């Protein structure tokens, strides 16, 4: 029987996931900007018309917009999406102009822009570090504890006690590494290097495809090698070891995400797996219904997503700004305004096209297109 977390719980979970992450992302920009003496004119959670807000003693307007799908911090002098100064900026008094974003050297502007995505990665690191202190770090070795009959592992000759060293040349430090590698590769043929009774051996096998449906009705396919782990090993960590563990877990999660994205780009996985705000809301509601730890884990993963996406060298995103700042640093002069304008128009078009695609996918995951086809048929 399919479980549904309900509309209100989904909206609450979505707000708990996206709201704090957007706020902290923009707060990263804000604090580094303040550090370099840049005046922030507005700090908004959400876009569109202001619902309510307050102006602080520094002249910054803190507000909430009616469309809670993002946010922004607007610095003085940052007068357009391309962050290019205009005639109004040149007319400002010298003292006031010195406090604007565009008056700062390129390295300071780059640090202000990079602070948002970096904050997202820091959030994930801290969450994973907290889990590491509470639960310990999974150190279960990539050793075969048992082999399923008629599985790819059985057909390849693997047996209990074998230690998986690498798959397709990628080192398997733990059983979790092995599981994350195989789950993304249904029906793919992979090379396996393993140690049997101290002897290093190599083989190849084709991973099985397992079709599953979770308690919420989500259907997905995953790869399976057909082995079970040995006894689980969880290493307790203290405060000093927790932070490196958080960094490692964040790096592993990012690598898993890049793996999946690479498979979509190369056509090995369907583009239908790309999701947007609607799917994030749906998953948020599902995870909250499983408990607060599940939701917090999702927050860490979404935070890594936000950090990575914002660093892509696409105009309109933080990474697009950093790309042009890198060019400016090399050329020792800013990119021409008309070039920036056309680049940001193209970036906006690309973002809108991607938003349309993921919205179509999101509605499909909710069964909207299937229901419409049934009505038309």
FENZIHU-V567364 format. One record per helix or strand of 3 or more residues. SS is the DSSP state (hx for helix, st for strand). FROM is the first residue (numbers start at 0). LEN is the number of residues. If there is no record, write none. Layout:
ss = <SS & SS>
from = <FROM & FROM>
len = <LEN & LEN>
//
This chain:
ss = <hx & st & st & hx & hx & hx & hx & st & hx & st & hx & st & st & st & st & st & hx & hx & hx & hx & hx & hx & hx>
from = <6 & 39 & 60 & 86 & 93 & 100 & 105 & 142 & 151 & 162 & 174 & 188 & 198 & 207 & 218 & 226 & 238 & 270 & 276 & 291 & 317 & 336 & 367>
len = <29 & 16 & 15 & 4 & 4 & 3 & 30 & 5 & 4 & 5 & 9 & 8 & 8 & 6 & 6 & 3 & 27 & 3 & 14 & 19 & 14 & 29 & 9>
//
